[in-house]
């Protein structure tokens, strides 16, 4: 009987240990998949008409996403919003949008806003 009792005690301990290991694996996989895989970037070069110089060049991170489809949807949302804001401002003489790229002109400058999704492993700034 003592051997049977020991066996009964050992099996539940082994079972609990394997359960704990399994749960830890699920938690670590969940943490790894919680990292963002897609980054939405905003690029906005500007050229001033009077001097023909580029100015206000920028490349910024807007948001990060788990999926490319969510990133693409956000890129389209931000481009439409940028277009609406530029059209509402009377200082802009021309505003057009092509997908996630918004082009604008004013009396003193012209420029664009480009929203694009890249994998988080790519830095378009080259860093």
MDAnalysis code that builds the backbone (N, CA, C; Angstrom):
import MDAnalysis as mda
import numpy as np

u = mda.Universe.empty(381, n_residues=127, atom_resindex=np.repeat(np.arange(127), 3), trajectory=True)
u.add_TopologyAttr("name", ["N", "CA", "C"] * 127)
u.add_TopologyAttr("resid", np.arange(1, 128))
u.add_TopologyAttr("resname", ["UNK", "UNK", "UNK", "UNK", "UNK", "UNK", "UNK", "UNK", "UNK", "UNK", "UNK", "UNK", "UNK", "UNK", "UNK", "UNK", "UNK", "UNK", "UNK", "UNK", "UNK", "UNK", "UNK", "UNK", "UNK", "UNK", "UNK", "UNK", "UNK", "UNK", "UNK", "UNK", "UNK", "UNK", "UNK", "UNK", "UNK", "UNK", "UNK", "UNK", "UNK", "UNK", "UNK", "UNK", "UNK", "UNK", "UNK", "UNK", "UNK", "UNK", "UNK", "UNK", "UNK", "UNK", "UNK", "UNK", "UNK", "UNK", "UNK", "UNK", "UNK", "UNK", "UNK", "UNK", "UNK", "UNK", "UNK", "UNK", "UNK", "UNK", "UNK", "UNK", "UNK", "UNK", "UNK", "UNK", "UNK", "UNK", "UNK", "UNK", "UNK", "UNK", "UNK", "UNK", "UNK", "UNK", "UNK", "UNK", "UNK", "UNK", "UNK", "UNK", "UNK", "UNK", "UNK", "UNK", "UNK", "UNK", "UNK", "UNK", "UNK", "UNK", "UNK", "UNK", "UNK", "UNK", "UNK", "UNK", "UNK", "UNK", "UNK", "UNK", "UNK", "UNK", "UNK", "UNK", "UNK", "UNK", "UNK", "UNK", "UNK", "UNK", "UNK", "UNK", "UNK", "UNK", "UNK"])
u.atoms.positions = np.array([
    [0.800, -1.193, 0.000],
    [0.000, 0.000, 0.000],
    [0.849, 1.266, 0.000],
    [1.938, 1.219, 0.693],
    [2.779, 2.415, 0.761],
    [3.268, 2.791, -0.633],
    [3.614, 1.785, -1.467],
    [4.058, 2.063, -2.831],
    [2.935, 2.653, -3.659],
    [1.731, 2.163, -3.507],
    [0.588, 2.687, -4.264],
    [0.294, 4.117, -3.850],
    [0.423, 4.376, -2.538],
    [0.173, 5.734, -2.070],
    [1.238, 6.684, -2.621],
    [2.488, 6.211, -2.666],
    [3.537, 7.058, -3.221],
    [3.269, 7.327, -4.698],
    [2.844, 6.301, -5.435],
    [2.536, 6.474, -6.845],
    [1.413, 7.466, -7.057],
    [0.430, 7.410, -6.200],
    [-0.686, 8.346, -6.312],
    [-0.236, 9.777, -6.012],
    [0.713, 9.918, -5.132],
    [1.198, 11.241, -4.790],
    [2.097, 11.772, -5.912],
    [2.927, 10.916, -6.505],
    [3.866, 11.329, -7.540],
    [3.132, 11.717, -8.825],
    [2.147, 10.958, -9.239],
    [1.440, 11.244, -10.491],
    [0.782, 12.618, -10.455],
    [0.035, 12.963, -9.409],
    [-0.552, 14.301, -9.399],
    [0.513, 15.413, -9.417],
    [1.664, 15.195, -8.747],
    [2.711, 16.215, -8.759],
    [3.276, 16.382, -10.173],
    [3.492, 15.274, -10.849],
    [4.003, 15.346, -12.218],
    [2.972, 16.013, -13.125],
    [1.736, 15.694, -12.914],
    [0.670, 16.293, -13.719],
    [0.617, 17.804, -13.489],
    [0.711, 18.214, -12.217],
    [0.693, 19.649, -11.914],
    [1.898, 20.362, -12.518],
    [3.051, 19.719, -12.451],
    [4.262, 20.331, -13.011],
    [4.117, 20.516, -14.524],
    [3.587, 19.504, -15.215],
    [3.417, 19.637, -16.664],
    [2.361, 20.693, -16.993],
    [1.349, 20.818, -16.172],
    [0.329, 21.845, -16.366],
    [0.939, 23.238, -16.212],
    [1.768, 23.409, -15.205],
    [2.421, 24.706, -14.981],
    [3.320, 25.049, -16.163],
    [4.095, 24.085, -16.654],
    [4.981, 24.322, -17.796],
    [4.161, 24.700, -19.027],
    [3.066, 23.991, -19.248],
    [2.202, 24.285, -20.393],
    [1.626, 25.693, -20.294],
    [1.158, 26.073, -19.121],
    [0.610, 27.420, -18.940],
    [1.682, 28.490, -19.157],
    [2.894, 28.238, -18.678],
    [3.981, 29.200, -18.890],
    [4.295, 29.353, -20.373],
    [4.236, 28.251, -21.118],
    [4.471, 28.334, -22.558],
    [3.395, 29.172, -23.244],
    [2.135, 28.976, -22.849],
    [1.051, 29.774, -23.432],
    [1.228, 31.254, -23.118],
    [1.626, 31.568, -21.906],
    [1.822, 32.965, -21.522],
    [2.958, 33.575, -22.332],
    [4.057, 32.847, -22.515],
    [5.188, 33.407, -23.265],
    [4.838, 33.569, -24.736],
    [4.069, 32.652, -25.315],
    [3.639, 32.792, -26.708],
    [2.708, 33.979, -26.843],
    [1.814, 34.174, -25.891],
    [0.909, 35.314, -25.919],
    [1.663, 36.626, -25.833],
    [2.702, 36.673, -25.023],
    [3.504, 37.889, -24.900],
    [4.243, 38.166, -26.190],
    [4.796, 37.150, -26.817],
    [5.531, 37.346, -28.068],
    [4.604, 37.816, -29.175],
    [3.399, 37.260, -29.239],
    [2.490, 37.662, -30.306],
    [1.863, 39.026, -30.034],
    [1.985, 39.531, -28.802],
    [1.441, 40.849, -28.487],
    [2.315, 41.968, -29.044],
    [3.536, 41.650, -29.434],
    [4.399, 42.661, -30.024],
    [3.837, 43.062, -31.389],
    [3.966, 44.337, -31.711],
    [3.423, 44.826, -32.971],
    [4.298, 44.404, -34.136],
    [3.649, 44.028, -35.222],
    [4.385, 43.543, -36.383],
    [4.405, 44.539, -37.528],
    [3.534, 45.573, -37.515],
    [3.440, 46.533, -38.607],
    [3.448, 47.950, -38.044],
    [4.183, 48.819, -38.709],
    [4.302, 50.206, -38.256],
    [3.801, 51.134, -39.365],
    [2.944, 52.068, -39.003],
    [2.439, 53.083, -39.928],
    [3.344, 54.301, -39.837],
    [3.942, 54.660, -40.980],
    [4.843, 55.810, -41.077],
    [4.170, 56.935, -41.839],
    [4.529, 58.169, -41.493],
    [4.055, 59.361, -42.190],
    [5.277, 60.108, -42.708],
    [5.314, 60.318, -44.004],
    [6.400, 61.056, -44.649],
    [5.811, 62.340, -45.216],
    [6.472, 63.478, -44.982],
    [5.897, 64.733, -45.465],
    [6.967, 65.719, -45.950],
    [7.432, 65.545, -47.183],
    [8.358, 66.529, -47.763],
    [7.615, 67.784, -48.221],
    [8.294, 68.908, -48.156],
    [7.731, 70.195, -48.579],
    [8.768, 70.946, -49.415],
    [8.317, 71.642, -50.465],
    [9.194, 72.495, -51.277],
    [8.609, 73.900, -51.261],
    [9.440, 74.886, -50.909],
    [8.988, 76.277, -50.897],
    [9.189, 76.880, -52.278],
    [8.163, 77.515, -52.813],
    [8.167, 78.023, -54.184],
    [9.173, 79.155, -54.422],
    [9.246, 80.112, -53.520],
    [10.085, 81.282, -53.754],
    [11.571, 80.923, -53.887],
    [12.035, 80.023, -53.093],
    [13.465, 79.719, -53.090],
    [13.774, 78.348, -53.678],
    [12.759, 77.549, -53.922],
    [12.958, 76.219, -54.492],
    [13.677, 75.263, -53.566],
    [13.626, 75.532, -52.275],
    [14.308, 74.676, -51.300],
    [13.342, 73.722, -50.629],
    [13.867, 72.571, -50.340],
    [13.070, 71.624, -49.560],
    [13.138, 72.033, -48.099],
    [12.049, 71.821, -47.431],
    [12.010, 72.123, -46.003],
    [10.993, 71.248, -45.323],
    [11.036, 71.203, -44.050],
    [10.084, 70.438, -43.242],
    [9.974, 68.979, -43.668],
    [11.063, 68.385, -44.128],
    [11.009, 66.956, -44.421],
    [10.849, 66.204, -43.104],
    [10.058, 65.199, -43.146],
    [9.871, 64.429, -41.930],
    [9.453, 63.019, -42.226],
    [9.760, 62.151, -41.320],
    [9.365, 60.758, -41.391],
    [9.114, 60.327, -39.954],
    [7.857, 60.130, -39.632],
    [7.475, 59.836, -38.252],
    [6.641, 58.576, -38.144],
    [6.756, 57.926, -37.015],
    [5.883, 56.793, -36.708],
    [4.538, 57.356, -36.240],
    [3.461, 56.850, -36.837],
    [2.119, 57.278, -36.461],
    [1.546, 56.314, -35.427],
    [1.541, 55.017, -35.756],
    [0.988, 53.981, -34.879],
    [1.632, 52.644, -35.217],
    [1.413, 51.663, -34.366],
    [1.874, 50.297, -34.624],
    [0.684, 49.350, -34.507],
    [0.733, 48.258, -35.284],
    [-0.405, 47.346, -35.378],
    [0.049, 45.892, -35.363],
    [-0.874, 45.024, -35.010],
    [-0.600, 43.583, -35.008],
    [-0.709, 42.980, -36.400],
    [-1.555, 43.574, -37.257],
    [-1.764, 43.009, -38.589],
    [-1.574, 44.076, -39.661],
    [-1.199, 43.638, -40.845],
    [-1.029, 44.559, -41.974],
    [-2.368, 45.165, -42.384],
    [-3.424, 44.374, -42.337],
    [-4.734, 44.899, -42.740],
    [-5.183, 46.030, -41.820],
    [-4.928, 45.917, -40.527],
    [-5.275, 47.003, -39.601],
    [-4.421, 48.232, -39.879],
    [-3.165, 48.023, -40.191],
    [-2.262, 49.133, -40.517],
    [-2.710, 49.824, -41.804],
    [-3.037, 49.044, -42.822],
    [-3.505, 49.618, -44.094],
    [-4.783, 50.429, -43.904],
    [-5.692, 49.937, -43.082],
    [-6.941, 50.666, -42.820],
    [-6.639, 51.992, -42.119],
    [-5.714, 51.984, -41.190],
    [-5.343, 53.217, -40.487],
    [-4.649, 54.194, -41.434],
    [-3.834, 53.690, -42.354],
    [-3.159, 54.550, -43.336],
    [-4.202, 55.274, -44.183],
    [-5.217, 54.564, -44.621],
    [-6.276, 55.168, -45.427],
    [-7.060, 56.194, -44.601],
    [-7.347, 55.854, -43.351],
    [-8.064, 56.780, -42.467],
    [-7.287, 58.083, -42.302],
    [-5.994, 57.988, -42.012],
    [-5.175, 59.188, -41.790],
    [-5.039, 60.025, -43.070],
    [-4.929, 59.362, -44.218],
    [-4.826, 60.093, -45.482],
    [-6.126, 60.861, -45.765],
    [-7.266, 60.224, -45.557],
    [-8.546, 60.901, -45.762],
    [-8.703, 62.079, -44.800],
    [-8.293, 61.875, -43.555],
    [-8.375, 62.941, -42.557],
    [-7.474, 64.117, -42.960],
    [-6.259, 63.832, -43.411],
    [-5.334, 64.881, -43.850],
    [-5.912, 65.656, -45.031],
    [-6.507, 64.911, -45.979],
    [-7.139, 65.552, -47.140],
    [-8.261, 66.496, -46.689],
    [-9.108, 66.034, -45.790],
    [-10.220, 66.852, -45.294],
    [-9.716, 68.105, -44.590],
    [-8.671, 67.960, -43.781],
    [-8.120, 69.114, -43.061],
    [-7.531, 70.139, -44.032],
    [-6.831, 69.667, -45.038],
    [-6.233, 70.588, -46.014],
    [-7.321, 71.284, -46.834],
    [-8.352, 70.551, -47.236],
    [-9.437, 71.157, -48.032],
    [-10.197, 72.207, -47.216],
    [-10.281, 72.026, -45.921],
    [-11.001, 72.969, -45.053],
    [-10.199, 74.251, -44.808],
    [-8.921, 74.224, -45.092],
    [-8.048, 75.381, -44.884],
    [-7.923, 76.152, -46.199],
    [-8.400, 77.389, -46.218],
    [-8.429, 78.192, -47.446],
    [-7.039, 78.550, -47.968],
    [-5.997, 78.394, -47.164],
    [-4.654, 78.746, -47.632],
    [-4.095, 77.713, -48.615],
    [-4.757, 76.565, -48.716],
    [-4.322, 75.553, -49.685],
    [-5.117, 75.727, -50.976],
    [-4.401, 75.913, -52.091],
    [-5.058, 76.177, -53.368],
    [-5.433, 74.897, -54.108],
    [-4.756, 73.808, -53.795],
    [-5.058, 72.538, -54.457],
    [-4.744, 71.393, -53.499],
    [-5.676, 70.444, -53.407],
    [-5.484, 69.259, -52.563],
    [-5.999, 68.056, -53.332],
    [-5.165, 67.050, -53.492],
    [-5.599, 65.804, -54.137],
    [-5.098, 64.636, -53.305],
    [-5.796, 63.530, -53.424],
    [-5.391, 62.323, -52.707],
    [-5.390, 61.149, -53.664],
    [-4.357, 60.358, -53.578],
    [-4.261, 59.117, -54.344],
    [-3.964, 58.008, -53.341],
    [-5.009, 57.306, -52.934],
    [-4.832, 56.258, -51.922],
    [-4.384, 56.840, -50.603],
    [-3.194, 56.468, -50.167],
    [-2.679, 56.942, -48.886],
    [-1.667, 58.071, -49.057],
    [-1.688, 58.720, -50.205],
    [-0.779, 59.831, -50.503],
    [-1.614, 61.076, -50.759],
    [-1.378, 62.149, -50.008],
    [-2.106, 63.411, -50.150],
    [-1.134, 64.465, -50.658],
    [-1.492, 65.091, -51.780],
    [-0.683, 66.158, -52.369],
    [-1.377, 67.489, -52.133],
    [-0.614, 68.512, -51.843],
    [-1.206, 69.829, -51.608],
    [-0.323, 70.931, -52.172],
    [-0.975, 72.058, -52.444],
    [-0.279, 73.260, -52.911],
    [-0.861, 74.466, -52.199],
    [0.002, 75.426, -51.969],
    [-0.426, 76.734, -51.467],
    [0.340, 77.780, -52.262],
    [0.126, 79.041, -51.943],
    [0.831, 80.106, -52.662],
    [2.338, 80.066, -52.421],
    [2.746, 79.570, -51.270],
    [4.176, 79.609, -50.940],
    [4.889, 78.258, -51.006],
    [4.152, 77.169, -51.038],
    [4.816, 75.859, -50.996],
    [3.941, 74.775, -51.601],
    [4.542, 73.633, -51.806],
    [3.795, 72.436, -52.182],
    [4.424, 71.253, -51.461],
    [3.611, 70.249, -51.244],
    [4.121, 69.107, -50.496],
    [3.177, 67.938, -50.543],
    [3.478, 66.968, -49.722],
    [2.649, 65.770, -49.682],
    [2.743, 65.133, -48.305],
    [1.767, 64.310, -48.035],
    [1.758, 63.448, -46.859],
    [1.582, 62.039, -47.376],
    [2.486, 61.173, -47.040],
    [2.387, 59.779, -47.468],
    [2.326, 58.901, -46.237],
    [1.319, 58.060, -46.188],
    [1.166, 57.108, -45.096],
    [1.454, 55.720, -45.648],
    [2.386, 55.016, -45.018],
    [2.698, 53.674, -45.501],
    [3.025, 52.743, -44.351],
    [2.657, 51.484, -44.542],
    [2.873, 50.447, -43.539],
    [4.109, 49.630, -43.907],
    [4.961, 49.441, -42.923],
    [6.155, 48.629, -43.106],
    [6.274, 47.646, -41.949],
    [6.887, 46.488, -42.194],
    [7.133, 45.567, -41.079],
    [7.982, 46.272, -40.010],
    [7.769, 45.886, -38.758],
    [8.504, 46.564, -37.687],
    [10.013, 46.308, -37.739],
    [10.449, 45.397, -38.571],
    [11.879, 45.126, -38.711],
    [12.554, 46.084, -39.689],
    [11.766, 46.934, -40.376],
    [12.305, 47.874, -41.358],
    [12.186, 49.296, -40.832],
    [13.308, 50.015, -40.838],
    [13.304, 51.428, -40.462],
    [13.640, 52.237, -41.711],
    [12.661, 52.956, -42.269],
    [12.915, 53.709, -43.499],
    [13.907, 54.858, -43.311],
    [14.216, 55.189, -42.069],
    [15.214, 56.231, -41.816],
    [16.632, 55.668, -41.991],
    [16.739, 54.356, -42.133],
    [18.019, 53.722, -42.331],
    [18.843, 53.552, -41.066],
    [18.187, 53.583, -39.940],
    [18.911, 53.432, -38.650],
    [18.875, 52.017, -38.191],
])
